[in-house]
């Protein structure tokens, strides 16, 4: 679509993630506890725990804090029991939104998330109302790479697709092959990716004008400020000229 850029929106999403770094310890500790509870405390046998520990290390979390979180998950230390709850709905401008939470009080979290949707003119829906619009994929992003070499190494390692544009290189995998492909690219000598995660990739997009985009960003910020919210996924599409006005 003319005047639109998938890459600008990837950078916007990454910028939004960076804003929540101040709360990253709270969120990652919950993820470590939950991952250890579900899959055990052995990193070698628990991919979800490995991913959580990698995020914790990138945030410079002390090793002692990580170890205590693992022990709370495995039951070696007393801890809070978190429940995974996924909320779905439509945010400002009709953007499809998935809100991934870990909570110790579901009633509180339901009320908080519903309030945020309502505050910005959105609607929280029933299970499955927007999930069908997303595909779960491994996504590895590079800001700088040799395109031919990256494509060859990624496809050889089992990647599904490599998409390039505007200085961004996006490697997509199945969730199952994500770690294998990520490790293979590291072994092949590529610099550390700017982002590497299993995420929800939208199949369609909702285009926003300036006022809608401003409202959506406030909506996103309020969701991500909530301690119970782990991740927010959307199919937002913000045109380049609107992005420039938002950045200005």
N, C-alpha and C positions, 0 to 999 in steps of 0.2 A: 504494500500500500504506500502510495507516494507520501513523502513527508514523515514517514514512520520508521523507526529503527528498533529492531529487536535488541540490538547491542546496547543502545542507550538505556533500554529498560532493564537489561541484565545489570548494567552498572548502577542504575537507580536502586535495584533490589539489593545489591551488595552494599551500597551506601546506607540503606536502611538497616541492614544487618550490623554495620559498623557502629551505628548510633546506639545500639543496645549493648555494646561491650561492657558498659558500666554495670550491667545486671548479669553479665555472663557467668559469674561464679555461681550465683543462685540457681540459674537455669541448668548449668552443666552439672552441678552437684546432684540435682534431681535426676538428670539423665543417667549419671553414673550409678546412683542408688538403684534406679529402676532396671537398668541394663544388668547389673550384678544380681539383682533379685530374680530376674527372668532367666538369665543364661549362665549364672555362676560367676565367680571371681577370677577365673583363669582367662587371661587376655588371649592366649593362643586359641582357645576354644570358643570365644565369645566375640564375634565381629562387631556387634553393637557396642560392647564395652570398649573395644579397641578404638572405635570411632570417637566415643565420648572422651576417652583419655587423651586422644590426639587433640581434640578441641580444647581440653583443659590445659594441655601443655602449650598450645598456641596462645592461650590467654595468660600464660605464666602463673598458673595455679601451683601452689606449693605441693610437693609430692606427699607430704603428710596429710594435707586436705583431701587429696585424691584417694589415698589409702584408707582414710576413715570413711569416706563415702562408699567405697567398695565394701568395707566391712559392715556398714549399716545395711547395704543391700543383701549381703549374704547372711545376715543375722548374727554376725560375730560381735557387733555393737548394736545397742538399741537405736532405733531410728523410726522415721515417719513412713507410713505406707502410702505411696503415691499411686493414683489410678490414672490410666491413660484415657483421655476423652477427646474425641474429635468433633468439633463444631463446624457446621456448614451454613452458608447463607450468601446473600448478595449485599455488597457494601455500596458506598456512594457511586453513582453513575452506572449501577447495574453490574459492577465487577463481581465475578464469582470468587468466593473466599473460603479457604479451609483454615481452621484455627486448631492447631495441635497443642494440647495441654497435658500437663502432669499436675494433678491436684490431690490434696489431702482432705478437701471439702467440696464435693461436687456441687452441692446447692449454692455455695458461694460463687464458684466459678461460672456456673450457668447464669446466675443473676448478673455477674460482672460482664460477661461476654455479651449477653442479650442487651444490657444497658448501652454498651459501646456501639453495637449495631444500630440500635434505635436512635441514639444521640446524633448519629450522622446520616439518618434517613435510610438506613439499610434494613434488612430483614434477616433474622436468623431462621433457617429452615430446618426441615427434618433430615434424618440421616439419609444420605444418598442423593440429596437434591442438587448438589453441584459436583460431587466426587467423580462422577462419570465424565466430567470435562477435563480431567487430569490423568496423566500417566506417571506412575512411579518409575523414576530413572536415576541412574548414577550420572552425575554431571561433574566434569572436571574442566575448569576454565584456566586458560593461559592468556596473559596479556601480550606475550612475545614468544614466538616459536618459529622454527623452520617448518612451514606448512607441509611440504612433501614428506619430510622426515617424521613429523608428528603423525601424519595420516598413515604412513607405512607402519610405524611402531604401534599405534593404537589399534589399527585393524588386525594386525598380527596377534595382538594380545587379546582380541575378542570384543573390541568396541563395536557398537551398533552403527554409529555415525560420527562424522567429524564435520562441524559447520564453522565456517570462518566469515569474518566481516569486521571492518572498522577496527582492526588491531586486536580483536578478541577471537580466541580459538576455543571452540566448545566441543568437548568429547563426551558423547552420550553412550551409556552402557545399560545393560539390565542391572537391577539391584544386586543380583547374585554375582555378576562379573565385575562389579565396581572396584573392589579391593585389588583383584588380580590385575586389572588394567592400570589402576593408579600405581601399583608397585612396579609394574613392567615399565611404565613411562619414567619412573624415578631411576630404575636400573639402566634405562637407555640413555640417561644423562640429561634429561630435560630438567630445567629449573623447577623449583617448587611451584605448584599451581597457585593462582590467586584465590581459588576456591575449589574445594573438592568435597562433595556431599551426595548423599542419596536424597533426592528432592522430588517434588511434584511438578511436572512440566505440563502447562496448559495446552490443550488441543486447539482452542480458539482464543480470541482476545476481545476485550472491551475497551474501546477508545474513549479517552477522557479529554475534555476541554479544560481550560485553565482553572475555573472555579471548582469543577468536579475533581481535578487533580489535587488542588490544594486541600479540599475536604478529605480526599482519600488518604493523603499523606498524614493528616492529623489523625484520622481513623486508625491508620497503620501504627503510628507512634503510640497511640493510647493502648492499642492491643498489646504491643510489644513491651510496654512499660508494666504490664501486669505480670507479676511473678509466676503465675500459673501457666502463662502462655510460653510454649517452647518455640514454636515456629508458626509463621503465617505464610500461606501460599495464595497467590491470586493470578488471575488472567489479565491484569491491568496492562493497558497499552497507552503510553503517554507519548504523543507526537514530539518530534525533535524541537519544534518551535516552542512548545509548551514547556519542555524540559529546560530550555534556555531561559525562559521567563522565571521558572521556579528556582533556577540556580542563581539568577541575577539579583 
